[in-house]
């Protein structure tokens, strides 16, 4: 992410296709925060519930929204 991708203190929505363990989303949130933004939420098309990525993100105070949930593989 370029350092001037958005104005400082902007509210940012991160959108991704898949939430598994939450590692990529956590990294994206850290980049937004490092650049001076505020993560409003992260949104996913699919969430793999057994891998508990939502819990990892929510424990950091990040709001999570998913369209589809898969409970088994």
mmCIF file of the C-alpha atoms, coordinates in Angstrom:
data_MODEL
# 
_entry.id   MODEL 
# 
loop_
_atom_site.group_PDB 
_atom_site.id 
_atom_site.type_symbol 
_atom_site.label_atom_id 
_atom_site.label_alt_id 
_atom_site.label_comp_id 
_atom_site.label_asym_id 
_atom_site.label_entity_id 
_atom_site.label_seq_id 
_atom_site.pdbx_PDB_ins_code 
_atom_site.Cartn_x 
_atom_site.Cartn_y 
_atom_site.Cartn_z 
_atom_site.occupancy 
_atom_site.B_iso_or_equiv 
_atom_site.pdbx_formal_charge 
_atom_site.auth_seq_id 
_atom_site.auth_comp_id 
_atom_site.auth_asym_id 
_atom_site.auth_atom_id 
_atom_site.pdbx_PDB_model_num 
ATOM 1  C CA . UNK A 1 1  ? 0.000   0.000   0.000  1.00 0.00 ? 1  UNK A CA 1 
ATOM 2  C CA . UNK A 1 2  ? 1.356   3.407   -0.896 1.00 0.00 ? 2  UNK A CA 1 
ATOM 3  C CA . UNK A 1 3  ? 1.738   5.781   2.056  1.00 0.00 ? 3  UNK A CA 1 
ATOM 4  C CA . UNK A 1 4  ? -0.639  8.361   0.545  1.00 0.00 ? 4  UNK A CA 1 
ATOM 5  C CA . UNK A 1 5  ? -3.367  5.936   -0.550 1.00 0.00 ? 5  UNK A CA 1 
ATOM 6  C CA . UNK A 1 6  ? -5.926  7.826   1.547  1.00 0.00 ? 6  UNK A CA 1 
ATOM 7  C CA . UNK A 1 7  ? -6.083  10.899  3.781  1.00 0.00 ? 7  UNK A CA 1 
ATOM 8  C CA . UNK A 1 8  ? -5.029  10.485  7.403  1.00 0.00 ? 8  UNK A CA 1 
ATOM 9  C CA . UNK A 1 9  ? -7.832  9.410   9.798  1.00 0.00 ? 9  UNK A CA 1 
ATOM 10 C CA . UNK A 1 10 ? -9.940  8.011   6.923  1.00 0.00 ? 10 UNK A CA 1 
ATOM 11 C CA . UNK A 1 11 ? -12.374 5.210   7.730  1.00 0.00 ? 11 UNK A CA 1 
ATOM 12 C CA . UNK A 1 12 ? -11.408 2.235   5.581  1.00 0.00 ? 12 UNK A CA 1 
ATOM 13 C CA . UNK A 1 13 ? -13.432 -0.855  4.657  1.00 0.00 ? 13 UNK A CA 1 
ATOM 14 C CA . UNK A 1 14 ? -11.261 -3.820  3.712  1.00 0.00 ? 14 UNK A CA 1 
ATOM 15 C CA . UNK A 1 15 ? -12.934 -6.311  1.361  1.00 0.00 ? 15 UNK A CA 1 
ATOM 16 C CA . UNK A 1 16 ? -11.554 -9.790  0.646  1.00 0.00 ? 16 UNK A CA 1 
ATOM 17 C CA . UNK A 1 17 ? -12.884 -12.960 -0.902 1.00 0.00 ? 17 UNK A CA 1 
ATOM 18 C CA . UNK A 1 18 ? -12.123 -15.466 1.876  1.00 0.00 ? 18 UNK A CA 1 
ATOM 19 C CA . UNK A 1 19 ? -11.685 -15.399 5.654  1.00 0.00 ? 19 UNK A CA 1 
ATOM 20 C CA . UNK A 1 20 ? -9.795  -18.453 6.860  1.00 0.00 ? 20 UNK A CA 1 
ATOM 21 C CA . UNK A 1 21 ? -7.334  -17.896 9.726  1.00 0.00 ? 21 UNK A CA 1 
ATOM 22 C CA . UNK A 1 22 ? -7.434  -14.103 9.581  1.00 0.00 ? 22 UNK A CA 1 
ATOM 23 C CA . UNK A 1 23 ? -3.729  -13.660 8.854  1.00 0.00 ? 23 UNK A CA 1 
ATOM 24 C CA . UNK A 1 24 ? -4.073  -11.739 5.584  1.00 0.00 ? 24 UNK A CA 1 
ATOM 25 C CA . UNK A 1 25 ? -6.847  -9.544  6.956  1.00 0.00 ? 25 UNK A CA 1 
ATOM 26 C CA . UNK A 1 26 ? -4.797  -8.759  10.065 1.00 0.00 ? 26 UNK A CA 1 
ATOM 27 C CA . UNK A 1 27 ? -1.864  -7.762  7.863  1.00 0.00 ? 27 UNK A CA 1 
ATOM 28 C CA . UNK A 1 28 ? -4.105  -5.510  5.755  1.00 0.00 ? 28 UNK A CA 1 
ATOM 29 C CA . UNK A 1 29 ? -5.526  -3.875  8.900  1.00 0.00 ? 29 UNK A CA 1 
ATOM 30 C CA . UNK A 1 30 ? -2.002  -3.256  10.199 1.00 0.00 ? 30 UNK A CA 1 
ATOM 31 C CA . UNK A 1 31 ? -1.036  -1.564  6.909  1.00 0.00 ? 31 UNK A CA 1 
ATOM 32 C CA . UNK A 1 32 ? -4.094  0.695   7.066  1.00 0.00 ? 32 UNK A CA 1 
ATOM 33 C CA . UNK A 1 33 ? -3.303  1.663   10.658 1.00 0.00 ? 33 UNK A CA 1 
ATOM 34 C CA . UNK A 1 34 ? 0.385   2.260   9.835  1.00 0.00 ? 34 UNK A CA 1 
ATOM 35 C CA . UNK A 1 35 ? -0.677  4.601   7.013  1.00 0.00 ? 35 UNK A CA 1 
ATOM 36 C CA . UNK A 1 36 ? -2.839  6.593   9.445  1.00 0.00 ? 36 UNK A CA 1 
ATOM 37 C CA . UNK A 1 37 ? -6.255  5.173   8.644  1.00 0.00 ? 37 UNK A CA 1 
ATOM 38 C CA . UNK A 1 38 ? -8.963  3.629   10.793 1.00 0.00 ? 38 UNK A CA 1 
ATOM 39 C CA . UNK A 1 39 ? -10.353 0.208   9.903  1.00 0.00 ? 39 UNK A CA 1 
ATOM 40 C CA . UNK A 1 40 ? -14.144 0.575   9.900  1.00 0.00 ? 40 UNK A CA 1 
ATOM 41 C CA . UNK A 1 41 ? -14.662 -3.145  9.187  1.00 0.00 ? 41 UNK A CA 1 
ATOM 42 C CA . UNK A 1 42 ? -13.474 -6.072  7.119  1.00 0.00 ? 42 UNK A CA 1 
ATOM 43 C CA . UNK A 1 43 ? -15.912 -7.793  4.759  1.00 0.00 ? 43 UNK A CA 1 
ATOM 44 C CA . UNK A 1 44 ? -15.642 -11.212 3.139  1.00 0.00 ? 44 UNK A CA 1 
ATOM 45 C CA . UNK A 1 45 ? -17.594 -13.172 0.555  1.00 0.00 ? 45 UNK A CA 1 
ATOM 46 C CA . UNK A 1 46 ? -16.854 -16.525 2.257  1.00 0.00 ? 46 UNK A CA 1 
ATOM 47 C CA . UNK A 1 47 ? -15.915 -17.365 5.844  1.00 0.00 ? 47 UNK A CA 1 
ATOM 48 C CA . UNK A 1 48 ? -14.555 -20.757 6.899  1.00 0.00 ? 48 UNK A CA 1 
ATOM 49 C CA . UNK A 1 49 ? -15.940 -20.844 10.433 1.00 0.00 ? 49 UNK A CA 1 
ATOM 50 C CA . UNK A 1 50 ? -13.876 -23.781 11.824 1.00 0.00 ? 50 UNK A CA 1 
ATOM 51 C CA . UNK A 1 51 ? -10.616 -21.852 11.295 1.00 0.00 ? 51 UNK A CA 1 
ATOM 52 C CA . UNK A 1 52 ? -11.730 -19.099 13.703 1.00 0.00 ? 52 UNK A CA 1 
ATOM 53 C CA . UNK A 1 53 ? -10.429 -16.112 11.728 1.00 0.00 ? 53 UNK A CA 1 
ATOM 54 C CA . UNK A 1 54 ? -13.385 -14.017 12.899 1.00 0.00 ? 54 UNK A CA 1 
ATOM 55 C CA . UNK A 1 55 ? -12.395 -14.483 16.542 1.00 0.00 ? 55 UNK A CA 1 
ATOM 56 C CA . UNK A 1 56 ? -8.827  -13.380 15.774 1.00 0.00 ? 56 UNK A CA 1 
ATOM 57 C CA . UNK A 1 57 ? -10.034 -10.169 14.134 1.00 0.00 ? 57 UNK A CA 1 
ATOM 58 C CA . UNK A 1 58 ? -12.784 -9.382  16.636 1.00 0.00 ? 58 UNK A CA 1 
ATOM 59 C CA . UNK A 1 59 ? -10.330 -9.837  19.526 1.00 0.00 ? 59 UNK A CA 1 
ATOM 60 C CA . UNK A 1 60 ? -8.466  -6.861  17.998 1.00 0.00 ? 60 UNK A CA 1 
ATOM 61 C CA . UNK A 1 61 ? -11.653 -4.777  17.986 1.00 0.00 ? 61 UNK A CA 1 
ATOM 62 C CA . UNK A 1 62 ? -12.272 -5.185  14.244 1.00 0.00 ? 62 UNK A CA 1 
ATOM 63 C CA . UNK A 1 63 ? -15.831 -5.549  12.953 1.00 0.00 ? 63 UNK A CA 1 
ATOM 64 C CA . UNK A 1 64 ? -16.270 -8.552  10.616 1.00 0.00 ? 64 UNK A CA 1 
ATOM 65 C CA . UNK A 1 65 ? -19.004 -9.097  8.010  1.00 0.00 ? 65 UNK A CA 1 
ATOM 66 C CA . UNK A 1 66 ? -19.327 -12.223 5.829  1.00 0.00 ? 66 UNK A CA 1 
ATOM 67 C CA . UNK A 1 67 ? -21.860 -13.168 3.162  1.00 0.00 ? 67 UNK A CA 1 
ATOM 68 C CA . UNK A 1 68 ? -21.486 -16.975 3.270  1.00 0.00 ? 68 UNK A CA 1 
ATOM 69 C CA . UNK A 1 69 ? -20.432 -19.261 6.102  1.00 0.00 ? 69 UNK A CA 1 
ATOM 70 C CA . UNK A 1 70 ? -19.040 -22.775 5.740  1.00 0.00 ? 70 UNK A CA 1 
ATOM 71 C CA . UNK A 1 71 ? -19.042 -24.831 8.931  1.00 0.00 ? 71 UNK A CA 1 
ATOM 72 C CA . UNK A 1 72 ? -17.433 -27.987 7.512  1.00 0.00 ? 72 UNK A CA 1 
ATOM 73 C CA . UNK A 1 73 ? -14.918 -28.790 4.816  1.00 0.00 ? 73 UNK A CA 1 
# 
